């Protein structure tokens, strides 16, 4: 069982996230399994509230009595459960409800009790940062499978106009709150509830295009009609549909956290969806420095 010094060492290595030049980050991976010397255990910190994640392991007893100045509340999420339940609070003072965290100067609403995911995918921080560097004021971003709209908020921070598409109305409402949290008018942007495939076909028929597209689909899901989406089967068609609504000279970020998919296979699926000669560049994305274990996230920046 790891000792307190191991945990303190992991905290020390993440210290630089608290005060980067472009704004503080208060949501990050505090400890990342083998990468920090603790196999099978991950800890995500959201403003000092810790979610301990384990797979096929019990909750680590050495974490039950952490001092309140180190950890405001302590939660446990089991990654091996079939029904993907929300984490449970084991110690400390849980927040009374949703609360904001900061990432590179922007704010995002977190809800520890909302469900299996807490509102922000921490591993996508470098992609959100790069998106902000690439977008220009007035450009248009299409954010598919938008979840709570983190990429859309990052686009709005650059003066771009975001269209967020998601099956879930509650998630789109959450995205609107994230806009408001940062002082951005959500009514200056667009929110489309429904299946991404259906919306892409509709956009193509009406001739709508975007300067940039973010495509970060789940590994599998079902739409309102019960149709099953499987990444390894459906990604090429999804890429093809995206390219139909991508403006000339535009770019597309394609990403997946599917651990069973190799980078080479992911790249192959992306290329299958692109007409010959359509893509000029496929540059890989990166994972944040606080994710020290295996680099499971696959990201490709596509230029046309």
TORKOL-4160 file (C-alpha; in steps of 0.2 Angstrom, whole numbers, padded with zeros to 4 digits, m for minus):
304
<pt num="1" X="0000" Y="0000" Z="0000"/>
<pt num="2" X="0008" Y="0017" Z="m0005"/>
<pt num="3" X="0013" Y="0029" Z="0009"/>
<pt num="4" X="0008" Y="0047" Z="0011"/>
<pt num="5" X="0024" Y="0053" Z="0004"/>
<pt num="6" X="0019" Y="0045" Z="m0013"/>
<pt num="7" X="0003" Y="0055" Z="m0013"/>
<pt num="8" X="0012" Y="0071" Z="m0008"/>
<pt num="9" X="0025" Y="0068" Z="m0022"/>
<pt num="10" X="0010" Y="0067" Z="m0034"/>
<pt num="11" X="0003" Y="0083" Z="m0027"/>
<pt num="12" X="0020" Y="0092" Z="m0029"/>
<pt num="13" X="0021" Y="0087" Z="m0047"/>
<pt num="14" X="0004" Y="0094" Z="m0051"/>
<pt num="15" X="0008" Y="0111" Z="m0042"/>
<pt num="16" X="0012" Y="0120" Z="m0059"/>
<pt num="17" X="m0006" Y="0117" Z="m0064"/>
<pt num="18" X="m0012" Y="0129" Z="m0051"/>
<pt num="19" X="m0004" Y="0145" Z="m0058"/>
<pt num="20" X="0000" Y="0144" Z="m0077"/>
<pt num="21" X="0002" Y="0160" Z="m0086"/>
<pt num="22" X="m0015" Y="0158" Z="m0095"/>
<pt num="23" X="m0025" Y="0155" Z="m0080"/>
<pt num="24" X="m0026" Y="0143" Z="m0065"/>
<pt num="25" X="m0032" Y="0125" Z="m0067"/>
<pt num="26" X="m0041" Y="0118" Z="m0052"/>
<pt num="27" X="m0048" Y="0101" Z="m0060"/>
<pt num="28" X="m0034" Y="0089" Z="m0065"/>
<pt num="29" X="m0028" Y="0071" Z="m0062"/>
<pt num="30" X="m0020" Y="0070" Z="m0046"/>
<pt num="31" X="m0013" Y="0052" Z="m0046"/>
<pt num="32" X="m0013" Y="0041" Z="m0062"/>
<pt num="33" X="m0010" Y="0023" Z="m0058"/>
<pt num="34" X="0006" Y="0015" Z="m0063"/>
<pt num="35" X="0012" Y="0032" Z="m0069"/>
<pt num="36" X="0013" Y="0038" Z="m0051"/>
<pt num="37" X="0017" Y="0022" Z="m0043"/>
<pt num="38" X="0000" Y="0016" Z="m0038"/>
<pt num="39" X="m0006" Y="0003" Z="m0050"/>
<pt num="40" X="m0025" Y="0002" Z="m0052"/>
<pt num="41" X="m0029" Y="0018" Z="m0043"/>
<pt num="42" X="m0033" Y="0035" Z="m0051"/>
<pt num="43" X="m0038" Y="0051" Z="m0042"/>
<pt num="44" X="m0046" Y="0066" Z="m0050"/>
<pt num="45" X="m0046" Y="0082" Z="m0040"/>
<pt num="46" X="m0061" Y="0095" Z="m0044"/>
<pt num="47" X="m0057" Y="0110" Z="m0034"/>
<pt num="48" X="m0050" Y="0100" Z="m0019"/>
<pt num="49" X="m0064" Y="0087" Z="m0020"/>
<pt num="50" X="m0056" Y="0070" Z="m0024"/>
<pt num="51" X="m0064" Y="0056" Z="m0034"/>
<pt num="52" X="m0054" Y="0040" Z="m0031"/>
<pt num="53" X="m0057" Y="0028" Z="m0046"/>
<pt num="54" X="m0053" Y="0009" Z="m0045"/>
<pt num="55" X="m0055" Y="m0006" Z="m0056"/>
<pt num="56" X="m0057" Y="m0023" Z="m0048"/>
<pt num="57" X="m0050" Y="m0016" Z="m0032"/>
<pt num="58" X="m0058" Y="m0011" Z="m0015"/>
<pt num="59" X="m0056" Y="0007" Z="m0009"/>
<pt num="60" X="m0039" Y="0010" Z="m0003"/>
<pt num="61" X="m0040" Y="0011" Z="0016"/>
<pt num="62" X="m0024" Y="0022" Z="0017"/>
<pt num="63" X="m0035" Y="0036" Z="0010"/>
<pt num="64" X="m0049" Y="0036" Z="0022"/>
<pt num="65" X="m0042" Y="0048" Z="0035"/>
<pt num="66" X="m0035" Y="0062" Z="0024"/>
<pt num="67" X="m0033" Y="0079" Z="0033"/>
<pt num="68" X="m0047" Y="0092" Z="0027"/>
<pt num="69" X="m0033" Y="0104" Z="0022"/>
<pt num="70" X="m0028" Y="0091" Z="0009"/>
<pt num="71" X="m0044" Y="0085" Z="0003"/>
<pt num="72" X="m0061" Y="0094" Z="0005"/>
<pt num="73" X="m0071" Y="0078" Z="0002"/>
<pt num="74" X="m0067" Y="0060" Z="m0004"/>
<pt num="75" X="m0077" Y="0050" Z="m0016"/>
<pt num="76" X="m0076" Y="0033" Z="m0024"/>
<pt num="77" X="m0080" Y="0028" Z="m0041"/>
<pt num="78" X="m0079" Y="0010" Z="m0047"/>
<pt num="79" X="m0074" Y="0008" Z="m0065"/>
<pt num="80" X="m0078" Y="m0010" Z="m0066"/>
<pt num="81" X="m0097" Y="m0008" Z="m0063"/>
<pt num="82" X="m0109" Y="m0012" Z="m0077"/>
<pt num="83" X="m0122" Y="0001" Z="m0073"/>
<pt num="84" X="m0110" Y="0015" Z="m0071"/>
<pt num="85" X="m0117" Y="0023" Z="m0055"/>
<pt num="86" X="m0112" Y="0040" Z="m0048"/>
<pt num="87" X="m0097" Y="0040" Z="m0036"/>
<pt num="88" X="m0101" Y="0039" Z="m0018"/>
<pt num="89" X="m0095" Y="0051" Z="m0005"/>
<pt num="90" X="m0085" Y="0043" Z="0009"/>
<pt num="91" X="m0078" Y="0057" Z="0019"/>
<pt num="92" X="m0076" Y="0076" Z="0021"/>
<pt num="93" X="m0089" Y="0089" Z="0017"/>
<pt num="94" X="m0097" Y="0087" Z="0000"/>
<pt num="95" X="m0102" Y="0102" Z="m0010"/>
<pt num="96" X="m0121" Y="0106" Z="m0008"/>
<pt num="97" X="m0123" Y="0105" Z="m0027"/>
<pt num="98" X="m0114" Y="0109" Z="m0043"/>
<pt num="99" X="m0099" Y="0121" Z="m0041"/>
<pt num="100" X="m0087" Y="0129" Z="m0054"/>
<pt num="101" X="m0069" Y="0123" Z="m0057"/>
<pt num="102" X="m0056" Y="0132" Z="m0067"/>
<pt num="103" X="m0046" Y="0126" Z="m0083"/>
<pt num="104" X="m0034" Y="0138" Z="m0091"/>
<pt num="105" X="m0043" Y="0153" Z="m0086"/>
<pt num="106" X="m0061" Y="0147" Z="m0090"/>
<pt num="107" X="m0074" Y="0140" Z="m0078"/>
<pt num="108" X="m0084" Y="0124" Z="m0080"/>
<pt num="109" X="m0098" Y="0118" Z="m0069"/>
<pt num="110" X="m0095" Y="0101" Z="m0060"/>
<pt num="111" X="m0108" Y="0090" Z="m0052"/>
<pt num="112" X="m0100" Y="0076" Z="m0042"/>
<pt num="113" X="m0117" Y="0067" Z="m0039"/>
<pt num="114" X="m0124" Y="0070" Z="m0057"/>
<pt num="115" X="m0119" Y="0052" Z="m0063"/>
<pt num="116" X="m0104" Y="0042" Z="m0069"/>
<pt num="117" X="m0096" Y="0058" Z="m0077"/>
<pt num="118" X="m0094" Y="0074" Z="m0068"/>
<pt num="119" X="m0096" Y="0087" Z="m0082"/>
<pt num="120" X="m0078" Y="0089" Z="m0089"/>
<pt num="121" X="m0067" Y="0077" Z="m0098"/>
<pt num="122" X="m0050" Y="0081" Z="m0090"/>
<pt num="123" X="m0040" Y="0072" Z="m0103"/>
<pt num="124" X="m0045" Y="0084" Z="m0116"/>
<pt num="125" X="m0037" Y="0099" Z="m0109"/>
<pt num="126" X="m0023" Y="0100" Z="m0122"/>
<pt num="127" X="m0035" Y="0099" Z="m0136"/>
<pt num="128" X="m0046" Y="0113" Z="m0129"/>
<pt num="129" X="m0031" Y="0123" Z="m0127"/>
<pt num="130" X="m0025" Y="0120" Z="m0145"/>
<pt num="131" X="m0043" Y="0124" Z="m0151"/>
<pt num="132" X="m0042" Y="0141" Z="m0143"/>
<pt num="133" X="m0025" Y="0144" Z="m0152"/>
<pt num="134" X="m0032" Y="0140" Z="m0169"/>
<pt num="135" X="m0049" Y="0148" Z="m0169"/>
<pt num="136" X="m0051" Y="0166" Z="m0175"/>
<pt num="137" X="m0065" Y="0178" Z="m0169"/>
<pt num="138" X="m0081" Y="0176" Z="m0180"/>
<pt num="139" X="m0076" Y="0158" Z="m0186"/>
<pt num="140" X="m0089" Y="0144" Z="m0184"/>
<pt num="141" X="m0086" Y="0128" Z="m0173"/>
<pt num="142" X="m0097" Y="0113" Z="m0174"/>
<pt num="143" X="m0096" Y="0103" Z="m0158"/>
<pt num="144" X="m0103" Y="0085" Z="m0160"/>
<pt num="145" X="m0107" Y="0074" Z="m0146"/>
<pt num="146" X="m0105" Y="0090" Z="m0136"/>
<pt num="147" X="m0109" Y="0084" Z="m0119"/>
<pt num="148" X="m0108" Y="0099" Z="m0107"/>
<pt num="149" X="m0100" Y="0110" Z="m0121"/>
<pt num="150" X="m0082" Y="0112" Z="m0114"/>
<pt num="151" X="m0075" Y="0114" Z="m0132"/>
<pt num="152" X="m0089" Y="0126" Z="m0137"/>
<pt num="153" X="m0085" Y="0137" Z="m0122"/>
<pt num="154" X="m0067" Y="0137" Z="m0127"/>
<pt num="155" X="m0072" Y="0142" Z="m0144"/>
<pt num="156" X="m0083" Y="0156" Z="m0137"/>
<pt num="157" X="m0068" Y="0162" Z="m0127"/>
<pt num="158" X="m0059" Y="0166" Z="m0144"/>
<pt num="159" X="m0074" Y="0175" Z="m0151"/>
<pt num="160" X="m0080" Y="0160" Z="m0162"/>
<pt num="161" X="m0098" Y="0155" Z="m0164"/>
<pt num="162" X="m0102" Y="0137" Z="m0158"/>
<pt num="163" X="m0115" Y="0125" Z="m0163"/>
<pt num="164" X="m0117" Y="0111" Z="m0150"/>
<pt num="165" X="m0125" Y="0095" Z="m0154"/>
<pt num="166" X="m0130" Y="0081" Z="m0141"/>
<pt num="167" X="m0144" Y="0069" Z="m0139"/>
<pt num="168" X="m0147" Y="0075" Z="m0121"/>
<pt num="169" X="m0157" Y="0090" Z="m0117"/>
<pt num="170" X="m0150" Y="0091" Z="m0099"/>
<pt num="171" X="m0132" Y="0091" Z="m0105"/>
<pt num="172" X="m0136" Y="0105" Z="m0118"/>
<pt num="173" X="m0144" Y="0115" Z="m0103"/>
<pt num="174" X="m0128" Y="0111" Z="m0093"/>
<pt num="175" X="m0118" Y="0118" Z="m0108"/>
<pt num="176" X="m0128" Y="0134" Z="m0108"/>
<pt num="177" X="m0124" Y="0136" Z="m0090"/>
<pt num="178" X="m0106" Y="0134" Z="m0094"/>
<pt num="179" X="m0107" Y="0149" Z="m0106"/>
<pt num="180" X="m0116" Y="0160" Z="m0093"/>
<pt num="181" X="m0103" Y="0155" Z="m0080"/>
<pt num="182" X="m0090" Y="0163" Z="m0091"/>
<pt num="183" X="m0099" Y="0178" Z="m0096"/>
<pt num="184" X="m0104" Y="0172" Z="m0113"/>
<pt num="185" X="m0122" Y="0174" Z="m0120"/>
<pt num="186" X="m0128" Y="0157" Z="m0124"/>
<pt num="187" X="m0141" Y="0165" Z="m0136"/>
<pt num="188" X="m0127" Y="0170" Z="m0147"/>
<pt num="189" X="m0123" Y="0152" Z="m0150"/>
<pt num="190" X="m0133" Y="0137" Z="m0156"/>
<pt num="191" X="m0139" Y="0121" Z="m0147"/>
<pt num="192" X="m0146" Y="0106" Z="m0157"/>
<pt num="193" X="m0153" Y="0092" Z="m0148"/>
<pt num="194" X="m0153" Y="0075" Z="m0157"/>
<pt num="195" X="m0143" Y="0062" Z="m0166"/>
<pt num="196" X="m0126" Y="0069" Z="m0174"/>
<pt num="197" X="m0129" Y="0058" Z="m0189"/>
<pt num="198" X="m0146" Y="0066" Z="m0192"/>
<pt num="199" X="m0140" Y="0083" Z="m0189"/>
<pt num="200" X="m0125" Y="0081" Z="m0201"/>
<pt num="201" X="m0136" Y="0075" Z="m0215"/>
<pt num="202" X="m0148" Y="0090" Z="m0212"/>
<pt num="203" X="m0134" Y="0102" Z="m0212"/>
<pt num="204" X="m0127" Y="0095" Z="m0228"/>
<pt num="205" X="m0144" Y="0097" Z="m0237"/>
<pt num="206" X="m0146" Y="0115" Z="m0232"/>
<pt num="207" X="m0128" Y="0119" Z="m0237"/>
<pt num="208" X="m0122" Y="0124" Z="m0219"/>
<pt num="209" X="m0103" Y="0123" Z="m0216"/>
<pt num="210" X="m0091" Y="0126" Z="m0202"/>
<pt num="211" X="m0073" Y="0132" Z="m0201"/>
<pt num="212" X="m0069" Y="0119" Z="m0188"/>
<pt num="213" X="m0077" Y="0103" Z="m0181"/>
<pt num="214" X="m0074" Y="0093" Z="m0165"/>
<pt num="215" X="m0079" Y="0075" Z="m0166"/>
<pt num="216" X="m0077" Y="0065" Z="m0149"/>
<pt num="217" X="m0090" Y="0052" Z="m0150"/>
<pt num="218" X="m0093" Y="0038" Z="m0137"/>
<pt num="219" X="m0087" Y="0020" Z="m0140"/>
<pt num="220" X="m0105" Y="0015" Z="m0142"/>
<pt num="221" X="m0122" Y="0022" Z="m0138"/>
<pt num="222" X="m0140" Y="0022" Z="m0144"/>
<pt num="223" X="m0150" Y="0036" Z="m0151"/>
<pt num="224" X="m0168" Y="0040" Z="m0147"/>
<pt num="225" X="m0174" Y="0027" Z="m0160"/>
<pt num="226" X="m0163" Y="0013" Z="m0152"/>
<pt num="227" X="m0151" Y="0013" Z="m0166"/>
<pt num="228" X="m0134" Y="0007" Z="m0160"/>
<pt num="229" X="m0118" Y="0017" Z="m0163"/>
<pt num="230" X="m0102" Y="0008" Z="m0163"/>
<pt num="231" X="m0086" Y="0018" Z="m0165"/>
<pt num="232" X="m0076" Y="0004" Z="m0175"/>
<pt num="233" X="m0090" Y="0002" Z="m0187"/>
<pt num="234" X="m0097" Y="0019" Z="m0189"/>
<pt num="235" X="m0083" Y="0031" Z="m0187"/>
<pt num="236" X="m0079" Y="0031" Z="m0206"/>
<pt num="237" X="m0096" Y="0036" Z="m0211"/>
<pt num="238" X="m0096" Y="0050" Z="m0197"/>
<pt num="239" X="m0080" Y="0057" Z="m0204"/>
<pt num="240" X="m0087" Y="0057" Z="m0221"/>
<pt num="241" X="m0102" Y="0066" Z="m0215"/>
<pt num="242" X="m0092" Y="0079" Z="m0206"/>
<pt num="243" X="m0081" Y="0083" Z="m0222"/>
<pt num="244" X="m0097" Y="0087" Z="m0231"/>
<pt num="245" X="m0100" Y="0101" Z="m0220"/>
<pt num="246" X="m0082" Y="0107" Z="m0217"/>
<pt num="247" X="m0078" Y="0123" Z="m0226"/>
<pt num="248" X="m0063" Y="0123" Z="m0238"/>
<pt num="249" X="m0047" Y="0126" Z="m0228"/>
<pt num="250" X="m0056" Y="0120" Z="m0212"/>
<pt num="251" X="m0050" Y="0108" Z="m0199"/>
<pt num="252" X="m0057" Y="0094" Z="m0189"/>
<pt num="253" X="m0052" Y="0086" Z="m0172"/>
<pt num="254" X="m0057" Y="0068" Z="m0171"/>
<pt num="255" X="m0054" Y="0059" Z="m0154"/>
<pt num="256" X="m0058" Y="0044" Z="m0144"/>
<pt num="257" X="m0054" Y="0037" Z="m0127"/>
<pt num="258" X="m0057" Y="0019" Z="m0133"/>
<pt num="259" X="m0043" Y="0009" Z="m0124"/>
<pt num="260" X="m0045" Y="m0006" Z="m0135"/>
<pt num="261" X="m0042" Y="0004" Z="m0151"/>
<pt num="262" X="m0024" Y="0006" Z="m0156"/>
<pt num="263" X="m0018" Y="0023" Z="m0163"/>
<pt num="264" X="m0015" Y="0015" Z="m0180"/>
<pt num="265" X="m0032" Y="0007" Z="m0181"/>
<pt num="266" X="m0040" Y="0024" Z="m0176"/>
<pt num="267" X="m0030" Y="0033" Z="m0190"/>
<pt num="268" X="m0036" Y="0020" Z="m0202"/>
<pt num="269" X="m0054" Y="0022" Z="m0198"/>
<pt num="270" X="m0052" Y="0041" Z="m0200"/>
<pt num="271" X="m0044" Y="0039" Z="m0217"/>
<pt num="272" X="m0057" Y="0027" Z="m0223"/>
<pt num="273" X="m0070" Y="0041" Z="m0221"/>
<pt num="274" X="m0060" Y="0054" Z="m0231"/>
<pt num="275" X="m0061" Y="0054" Z="m0250"/>
<pt num="276" X="m0044" Y="0052" Z="m0258"/>
<pt num="277" X="m0034" Y="0068" Z="m0258"/>
<pt num="278" X="m0046" Y="0077" Z="m0246"/>
<pt num="279" X="m0035" Y="0077" Z="m0231"/>
<pt num="280" X="m0019" Y="0087" Z="m0232"/>
<pt num="281" X="m0013" Y="0083" Z="m0214"/>
<pt num="282" X="m0017" Y="0072" Z="m0199"/>
<pt num="283" X="m0007" Y="0078" Z="m0184"/>
<pt num="284" X="m0009" Y="0068" Z="m0167"/>
<pt num="285" X="m0015" Y="0077" Z="m0152"/>
<pt num="286" X="m0008" Y="0075" Z="m0134"/>
<pt num="287" X="m0013" Y="0070" Z="m0117"/>
<pt num="288" X="m0010" Y="0082" Z="m0102"/>
<pt num="289" X="0006" Y="0080" Z="m0091"/>
<pt num="290" X="m0005" Y="0075" Z="m0076"/>
<pt num="291" X="m0010" Y="0059" Z="m0085"/>
<pt num="292" X="0006" Y="0049" Z="m0082"/>
<pt num="293" X="0000" Y="0032" Z="m0086"/>
<pt num="294" X="m0003" Y="0024" Z="m0103"/>
<pt num="295" X="m0008" Y="0037" Z="m0116"/>
<pt num="296" X="m0025" Y="0029" Z="m0120"/>
<pt num="297" X="m0033" Y="0045" Z="m0128"/>
<pt num="298" X="m0031" Y="0045" Z="m0147"/>
<pt num="299" X="m0033" Y="0062" Z="m0156"/>
<pt num="300" X="m0030" Y="0068" Z="m0174"/>
<pt num="301" X="m0031" Y="0085" Z="m0181"/>
<pt num="302" X="m0036" Y="0084" Z="m0199"/>
<pt num="303" X="m0034" Y="0099" Z="m0211"/>
<pt num="304" X="m0042" Y="0099" Z="m0228"/>
